[in-house]
Amino acid sequence: MATAAFSATSPTQSRPAHRHRPLPSLTRLRAIRCSSVSKVPAVTAAATADPSPVFRSVAAFAPATVANLGPGFDFLGCAVGGGLGDTVTVSVDSAVAPGTLSIADVSGCAAAAKLSRNPLWNCAGIAGIAAMRMLGVRSVGLSLSLHKGLPLGSGLGSSAASAAAAALAVSELFGGRLSPDELVLAGLESEKKVSGYHADNVGPSILGGFVLIRSYDPFEIIRLEFPADRELYFVLVGPEFEAPTKKMREALPADIPMKDHVRNSSQAAALVAAVLQGNVRVLGSAMSADWIVEPRRAPLIPGMVSVKKAAIDSGAFGCTISGAGPTAVAVTDDEEKGKEIGSRMVEAFLRDGNLKASVTVAKLDRVGARVTGSSAVQKAM
């Protein structure tokens, strides 16, 4: 059984220290700012002297996410419902050396068997270790079980969901000592190692709803509140095709024309405005108007161009690639309409891409990562 150890006094250069700052005045914007180590002292949680576990085990679920949302490459994302996501259970384990974490089990989707059980190379393990380091855990060892509800390389934030669930489970095991921004940073440690330093998946998976990454250095994430009284449905159509994030990133241009930069910037701004106003039509239109990333990635996903056309022709307000793909995502304001749109998209994948596909119509997940179960610590008699 592989384990990973760390020193509670190890250097913190790899993890930015952070603190809360005043929130912006707009009522539907909530900012979380995390400053670099050179500007502020180490986070309070990291200085905590070896906390005792509050529970014997904690299970946490983190939802799937749609990153980029068209023109918002690496800085816009949202969480989606429908039961899509990963579950991580973290337990105090006397068989695991104090101050270390071991991966006991990986289950779920067919490809889950391919995942490493070395916690230094597993998304959940890396985030769990980062959370332990933040907390200063030294006296107990932890074992982690990962259940993959999301397929690998699907474009739905599979690695981020594992990381988000693990970070939350470790934090809650010790009484929920880590704040939401600390959880995001723990998840980012995982993303940095496996798919690149981007928070447009792990951010919404932890915080829920829509998020905007305003800055990566210093790190600042803003939650965008979609009005509670507005209907929004995501039509997620996943073909039987794997699109590794690394390969899809290699397809991106090193330089872009100024006119494309201007067009994408204006559409990304329109998308943010549409989220805050609850305007699904404008949201969809802006989501469909990516002039930089989608044109490079769509040809790598068989049938994607036809799938997008089928979605729009069927009444979707917009359609694009979810994250790095291959999942296609369309938006509408009616669930039954979403099912009809999904059927036409599935047909297009089969007809023009020779790919079987499945469809899920899901609402916006406004909650993010959450605890789904726990077991109390057994007290000595």
MITI-836232 format. One record per residue (C-alpha): residue number from 1; residue in three letters; x, y, z. Coordinates in Angstrom, 2 decimals, padded with zeros to 5 digits, m for minus. Each point is the difference from the previous one (the first is absolute). Layout:
N
R    nr   rest         X         Y         Z
R   NUM    ala         X         Y         Z
...
END
This chain:
381
R    nr   rest         X         Y         Z
R     1    met    000.00    000.00    000.00
R     2    ala    001.65    003.21   m001.13
R     3    thr    000.19    002.90    002.42
R     4    ala    001.27    003.52   m000.17
R     5    ala    001.58    001.91    002.84
R     6    phe    000.69    003.66    000.52
R     7    ser    001.52    002.20    002.67
R     8    ala   m002.30    002.41    001.78
R     9    thr    002.85    002.49   m000.09
R    10    ser    000.81   m000.51   m003.66
R    11    pro    000.56    003.09   m002.20
R    12    thr   m003.19    001.66   m001.25
R    13    gln    001.31    001.36   m003.30
R    14    ser   m002.24   m002.39   m001.96
R    15    arg   m003.16    001.20    001.74
R    16    pro   m000.89    003.69    000.02
R    17    ala   m000.96    001.28    003.42
R    18    his   m003.26    001.94    000.00
R    19    arg   m002.45    002.05    002.00
R    20    his   m003.47    001.41   m000.40
R    21    arg   m000.39    003.57   m001.25
R    22    pro   m003.09    002.21   m000.27
R    23    leu   m002.66   m001.25   m002.39
R    24    pro   m001.13    002.12   m002.94
R    25    ser   m003.15    002.06    000.40
R    26    leu   m002.01   m001.74   m002.75
R    27    thr   m002.44   m002.30    001.77
R    28    arg    000.33   m002.89   m002.44
R    29    leu    003.79   m000.04   m000.04
R    30    arg    001.97   m001.76    002.70
R    31    ala    003.80    000.23   m000.17
R    32    ile    002.60   m002.21    001.59
R    33    arg    003.53    001.34   m000.26
R    34    cys    003.11   m002.00    000.78
R    35    ser    003.26    001.93    000.10
R    36    ser    003.49   m001.35   m000.57
R    37    val    002.34   m001.12    002.75
R    38    ser    002.25    003.01   m000.44
R    39    lys   m002.77    002.43    000.88
R    40    val   m001.69   m001.55    003.04
R    41    pro    000.90   m002.37    002.84
R    42    ala   m000.81   m003.69   m000.21
R    43    val   m003.65   m001.03    000.26
R    44    thr   m001.30   m000.44    003.53
R    45    ala   m001.17   m003.56   m000.66
R    46    ala    003.52   m001.08   m000.93
R    47    ala    001.28    001.26    003.34
R    48    thr   m002.58   m002.04    001.95
R    49    ala    001.79   m002.51    002.20
R    50    asp   m001.04   m003.45   m001.16
R    51    pro   m003.84    000.04    000.31
R    52    ser   m001.85   m003.04    001.29
R    53    pro   m002.56   m001.66   m002.28
R    54    val   m003.64    000.78    000.77
R    55    phe   m001.28   m002.98   m001.97
R    56    arg    001.28   m003.51   m000.67
R    57    ser   m000.89    000.34   m003.67
R    58    val   m001.61    002.53   m002.33
R    59    ala   m001.44   m000.45   m003.50
R    60    ala   m000.24    002.99   m002.34
R    61    phe   m001.45    000.46   m003.48
R    62    ala    001.19    002.57   m002.54
R    63    pro   m001.96    000.76   m003.19
R    64    ala    000.97   m000.02   m003.64
R    65    thr    000.90    003.32   m001.58
R    66    val   m000.05    001.76   m003.34
R    67    ala    003.18    002.01   m000.49
R    68    asn    000.66    002.83   m002.47
R    69    leu   m003.67    000.47   m000.96
R    70    gly    001.16    000.90   m003.50
R    71    pro    002.00    003.25    000.07
R    72    gly    001.05   m000.27    003.67
R    73    phe    003.02   m002.26   m000.48
R    74    asp    001.58   m000.76    003.40
R    75    phe   m001.96    002.73    001.82
R    76    leu   m003.71   m000.92   m000.13
R    77    gly   m001.74   m003.13    001.18
R    78    cys   m003.10   m001.35    001.72
R    79    ala   m001.17   m003.04    001.93
R    80    val   m002.76   m002.23   m001.37
R    81    gly   m002.49   m002.25    001.77
R    82    gly   m001.66   m003.21   m001.09
R    83    gly    001.95   m002.13    002.45
R    84    leu    003.16    000.24   m002.10
R    85    gly    003.14    000.07    002.11
R    86    asp    002.50   m001.89    002.15
R    87    thr   m000.17   m001.19    003.61
R    88    val    002.96   m000.27    002.35
R    89    thr    000.00   m001.62    003.44
R    90    val    002.86    000.83    002.35
R    91    ser    000.54   m001.98    003.20
R    92    val    002.34    000.04    002.96
R    93    asp    002.05   m003.17   m000.42
R    94    ser    002.36   m001.36    002.65
R    95    ala    001.64   m002.18   m002.67
R    96    val    001.21    003.12   m001.82
R    97    ala    003.06    001.77    001.36
R    98    pro   m000.76    003.26    001.85
R    99    gly    000.16    003.07   m002.23
R   100    thr   m000.48   m002.01   m003.18
R   101    leu   m002.88   m000.81   m002.34
R   102    ser   m000.64   m003.29   m001.77
R   103    ile   m002.44   m000.84   m002.79
R   104    ala   m001.93   m003.09    001.03
R   105    asp   m002.36   m000.38   m002.94
R   106    val   m000.94    001.46   m003.38
R   107    ser   m003.34   m001.05   m001.49
R   108    gly   m002.71    001.26   m002.32
R   109    cys    000.18    000.52   m003.76
R   110    ala    001.66   m002.62   m002.18
R   111    ala    003.15    002.08   m000.43
R   112    ala    000.45    000.49    003.76
R   113    ala    002.26   m003.06    000.09
R   114    lys    002.57    001.99   m002.01
R   115    leu    000.42    002.57    002.77
R   116    ser    003.11   m000.16    002.17
R   117    arg   m000.33   m000.97    003.64
R   118    asn    003.16    001.92    000.78
R   119    pro   m001.40    003.09    001.77
R   120    leu    002.73    002.14   m001.52
R   121    trp   m001.39   m000.78   m003.47
R   122    asn   m003.71   m000.18    000.71
R   123    cys   m002.18    003.13   m000.17
R   124    ala   m001.81   m000.78    003.24
R   125    gly    003.22   m000.96    001.75
R   126    ile    001.84    003.18   m000.95
R   127    ala   m002.85    002.23    001.17
R   128    gly   m000.43   m002.01    003.19
R   129    ile    003.69    000.37    000.83
R   130    ala   m000.18    003.74   m000.71
R   131    ala   m002.93    000.32    002.41
R   132    met    001.89   m001.97    002.66
R   133    arg    002.98    002.29   m000.43
R   134    met   m002.17    003.08    000.39
R   135    leu   m001.46   m001.42    003.19
R   136    gly    003.33   m001.14    001.39
R   137    val   m001.13   m003.61    000.51
R   138    arg    002.81   m002.08    001.51
R   139    ser   m001.36   m002.45    002.58
R   140    val   m002.38   m002.11   m002.09
R   141    gly    000.16   m001.77   m003.31
R   142    leu   m002.87    000.11   m002.50
R   143    ser   m001.30   m002.43   m002.58
R   144    leu   m001.98    001.19   m003.01
R   145    ser   m002.51   m001.75   m002.22
R   146    leu   m000.98    001.56   m003.33
R   147    his   m003.18   m000.83   m001.90
R   148    lys    000.11    001.38   m003.55
R   149    gly   m003.43    001.05   m001.17
R   150    leu    001.53    001.93   m002.89
R   151    pro    001.76   m001.59   m002.98
R   152    leu    003.62    000.94   m000.59
R   153    gly    000.78    002.55   m002.70
R   154    ser   m003.65    000.95   m000.38
R   155    gly    000.29    003.79    000.19
R   156    leu   m002.13    000.07    003.15
R   157    gly    002.77    000.69    002.52
R   158    ser    000.65   m003.60    001.00
R   159    ser    003.36    000.69    001.67
R   160    ala   m001.34    003.15    001.69
R   161    ala   m002.99   m001.82    001.48
R   162    ser    002.31   m002.59    001.59
R   163    ala    002.23    002.76    001.39
R   164    ala   m002.91    002.09    001.30
R   165    ala   m001.64   m002.92    001.78
R   166    ala    003.29   m001.08    001.57
R   167    ala    000.90    003.47    001.28
R   168    leu   m003.44    000.46    001.55
R   169    ala   m000.03   m003.47    001.57
R   170    val    003.38    000.55    001.68
R   171    ser   m001.04    003.42    001.26
R   172    glu   m003.29   m001.24    001.42
R   173    leu    001.69   m002.97    001.65
R   174    phe    001.71    002.58    002.21
R   175    gly   m003.05    002.19    000.56
R   176    gly   m000.18    002.00   m003.23
R   177    arg    002.98    002.18    000.82
R   178    leu    000.82    000.98   m003.59
R   179    ser   m001.85    002.90   m001.63
R   180    pro   m001.37   m000.26   m003.56
R   181    asp    002.99    001.86   m001.45
R   182    glu    002.39   m002.34    001.80
R   183    leu   m001.87   m002.97   m001.43
R   184    val    000.35    001.46   m003.50
R   185    leu    003.74    000.41    000.51
R   186    ala    000.31   m003.60    001.21
R   187    gly   m001.82   m001.13   m003.13
R   188    leu    002.24    002.16   m002.15
R   189    glu    003.04   m001.89    001.28
R   190    ser   m001.52   m003.06   m001.64
R   191    glu   m001.02    001.72   m003.22
R   192    lys    003.46    001.52   m000.34
R   193    lys    001.57   m003.43   m000.04
R   194    val   m002.44   m001.90   m002.19
R   195    ser   m001.58    002.45   m002.46
R   196    gly    001.48    003.48    000.45
R   197    tyr   m000.38    002.91    002.39
R   198    his   m003.57    001.01   m000.75
R   199    ala   m002.90    000.36    002.42
R   200    asp   m002.98    000.18   m002.35
R   201    asn   m000.92   m003.58    000.96
R   202    val    001.08   m000.39    003.61
R   203    gly   m001.30    003.47    000.93
R   204    pro   m003.65   m000.64   m000.93
R   205    ser    000.20   m003.61    001.18
R   206    ile    000.75    001.28    003.51
R   207    leu   m001.97    003.26    000.02
R   208    gly   m002.95   m000.96   m002.22
R   209    gly   m001.70    002.22   m002.57
R   210    phe    001.95    002.14   m002.45
R   211    val    003.50    001.26    000.75
R   212    leu    002.38    002.48   m001.58
R   213    ile    003.74   m000.32    000.55
R   214    arg    001.06    003.63    000.08
R   215    ser    003.70   m000.67    000.58
R   216    tyr    002.39   m002.90    000.49
R   217    asp    002.82    002.05    001.52
R   218    pro   m001.13    000.99    002.51
R   219    phe   m002.81   m002.53   m000.15
R   220    glu   m003.49    001.51    000.09
R   221    ile   m003.28   m001.74   m000.72
R   222    ile   m003.42    001.65   m000.20
R   223    arg   m003.28   m001.88    000.34
R   224    leu   m002.68    001.24   m002.40
R   225    glu   m003.54   m000.38    001.30
R   226    phe   m002.52   m001.18   m002.59
R   227    pro   m003.49    001.20    001.13
R   228    ala   m001.84   m002.66    001.98
R   229    asp   m003.31    000.70   m001.77
R   230    arg    001.34   m000.69   m003.50
R   231    glu    000.03   m003.38   m001.75
R   232    leu    003.23   m001.28   m001.54
R   233    tyr    000.62   m003.49   m001.37
R   234    phe    003.23   m001.46   m001.37
R   235    val   m000.27   m002.64   m002.70
R   236    leu    003.13   m002.11    000.40
R   237    val    000.70   m002.45   m002.81
R   238    gly    003.01   m002.23    000.53
R   239    pro    001.25   m002.16   m002.88
R   240    glu    001.95   m003.22    000.48
R   241    phe    003.27    001.74   m000.72
R   242    glu    002.81    001.16    002.29
R   243    ala    001.56    003.44   m000.45
R   244    pro    003.00    000.29    002.34
R   245    thr    000.39    003.53    001.31
R   246    lys    003.72    000.07   m000.82
R   247    lys   m000.62   m000.91   m003.64
R   248    met   m002.81    002.53   m000.36
R   249    arg    002.17    002.76    001.50
R   250    glu    002.77   m000.79   m002.46
R   251    ala   m002.42    000.89   m002.81
R   252    leu   m000.34    003.61    001.17
R   253    pro    001.70    002.85   m001.86
R   254    ala    003.05    001.66    001.54
R   255    asp   m001.04    003.38   m001.42
R   256    ile   m003.39    001.44   m000.85
R   257    pro   m001.06    002.94   m002.20
R   258    met   m001.07    003.14    001.82
R   259    lys   m003.44   m000.10   m001.63
R   260    asp   m000.62   m003.49    001.45
R   261    his    001.14    001.15    003.42
R   262    val   m002.45    002.92   m000.14
R   263    arg   m002.88   m002.19   m001.16
R   264    asn    000.60   m002.61    002.68
R   265    ser    000.41    002.61    002.73
R   266    ser   m003.30    001.66   m000.89
R   267    gln   m001.82   m003.34   m000.05
R   268    ala    001.48   m001.05    003.35
R   269    ala   m001.12    003.31    001.52
R   270    ala   m003.48   m000.51   m001.47
R   271    leu   m000.11   m003.49    001.49
R   272    val    000.81    001.32    003.50
R   273    ala   m002.69    002.66   m000.35
R   274    ala   m002.49   m002.62   m001.18
R   275    val    000.74   m002.22    003.03
R   276    leu   m000.61    002.84    002.44
R   277    gln   m003.19    001.04   m001.81
R   278    gly   m001.26   m003.56   m000.44
R   279    asn   m000.26    000.52   m003.75
R   280    val    000.33   m003.52   m001.42
R   281    arg   m000.35    001.12   m003.62
R   282    val    002.96    002.36    000.18
R   283    leu    001.93   m002.53    002.08
R   284    gly   m000.44   m002.61   m002.72
R   285    ser    000.81    002.41   m002.82
R   286    ala    003.22    001.11    001.70
R   287    met    000.93   m003.58    000.87
R   288    ser   m000.20   m000.90   m003.70
R   289    ala    002.28    002.84   m001.08
R   290    asp    003.53   m001.24    000.66
R   291    trp    002.35    001.02   m002.80
R   292    ile    003.22   m001.33    001.51
R   293    val   m000.21   m003.38    001.75
R   294    glu   m003.04   m001.79   m001.42
R   295    pro    001.08    000.34   m003.67
R   296    arg    003.22   m001.88    000.86
R   297    arg   m001.56   m002.69    002.15
R   298    ala   m003.26   m000.76   m001.82
R   299    pro    001.72   m001.76   m002.96
R   300    leu    001.66   m002.38    002.49
R   301    ile   m003.41   m001.23    001.23
R   302    pro   m001.74   m002.03   m002.74
R   303    gly   m003.38    001.53   m000.88
R   304    met    000.30    002.99    002.35
R   305    val   m000.71    002.63   m002.64
R   306    ser   m003.19   m001.79   m001.03
R   307    val   m001.00   m000.54    003.65
R   308    lys    000.17    003.73    000.67
R   309    lys   m002.10    000.76   m003.07
R   310    ala   m002.55   m002.64    001.05
R   311    ala   m000.30    001.56    003.45
R   312    ile   m000.57    003.52   m001.36
R   313    asp   m002.42   m001.23   m002.68
R   314    ser   m001.98   m001.82    002.71
R   315    gly   m000.49    003.17    002.02
R   316    ala    002.98    000.13    002.35
R   317    phe    001.05    003.54    000.93
R   318    gly    003.63   m001.01   m000.43
R   319    cys    002.41   m002.91   m000.21
R   320    thr    003.74   m000.52    000.45
R   321    ile    002.59   m002.52    001.16
R   322    ser    000.00   m000.66    003.74
R   323    gly    003.53    000.57    001.25
R   324    ala    002.49   m001.83   m002.20
R   325    gly   m002.76   m002.29   m001.30
R   326    pro   m001.26   m002.27   m001.36
R   327    thr   m003.28    000.77    001.80
R   328    ala   m002.15    002.55   m001.82
R   329    val   m002.09    002.34    002.15
R   330    ala   m003.08    001.93   m001.07
R   331    val   m002.24    002.25    002.09
R   332    thr   m003.74    000.59    000.14
R   333    asp   m002.61    001.17    002.50
R   334    asp   m002.34   m003.00   m000.30
R   335    glu    000.72   m003.56    001.11
R   336    glu   m002.21   m001.74   m002.59
R   337    lys    001.51    002.13   m002.74
R   338    gly    003.40   m001.00    001.32
R   339    lys   m000.83   m003.69   m000.44
R   340    glu   m001.05    000.63   m003.61
R   341    ile    003.19    001.97   m000.67
R   342    gly    002.05   m002.79    001.55
R   343    ser   m001.57   m002.62   m002.25
R   344    arg    000.89    001.97   m003.11
R   345    met    003.58    000.45    001.25
R   346    val    000.36   m003.74    000.66
R   347    glu   m001.23   m000.70   m003.53
R   348    ala    002.55    002.43   m001.44
R   349    phe    002.88   m001.64    001.85
R   350    leu   m001.00   m003.40   m001.38
R   351    arg   m000.77    001.22   m003.53
R   352    asp    002.98    002.29   m000.60
R   353    gly    002.53   m001.16    002.57
R   354    asn   m000.80   m003.74    000.12
R   355    leu   m000.05    000.30    003.78
R   356    lys   m002.59   m001.27    002.45
R   357    ala   m000.91    002.59    002.59
R   358    ser   m002.12    000.41    003.12
R   359    val   m001.89    003.07    001.16
R   360    thr   m000.67    001.54    003.41
R   361    val   m002.18    003.06    000.53
R   362    ala    001.09    001.67    003.22
R   363    lys   m000.64    003.16    001.96
R   364    leu    002.66    002.30    001.36
R   365    asp    001.52   m001.44    003.17
R   366    arg   m000.11    002.96    002.40
R   367    val    001.49   m001.86    002.99
R   368    gly    003.32   m001.42   m001.11
R   369    ala    001.91   m002.59    002.03
R   370    arg   m001.90   m001.31    003.02
R   371    val    000.21   m002.63    002.73
R   372    thr   m002.18   m003.04   m000.66
R   373    gly    000.79   m002.09    003.09
R   374    ser    002.16   m000.33    003.09
R   375    ser    000.82   m002.35    002.85
R   376    ala    000.68    001.28    003.51
R   377    val    003.29   m000.49    001.77
R   378    gln   m000.19   m002.88    002.44
R   379    lys    000.61    001.37    003.48
R   380    ala    002.09   m001.90    002.49
R   381    met   m002.03   m001.61    002.81
END
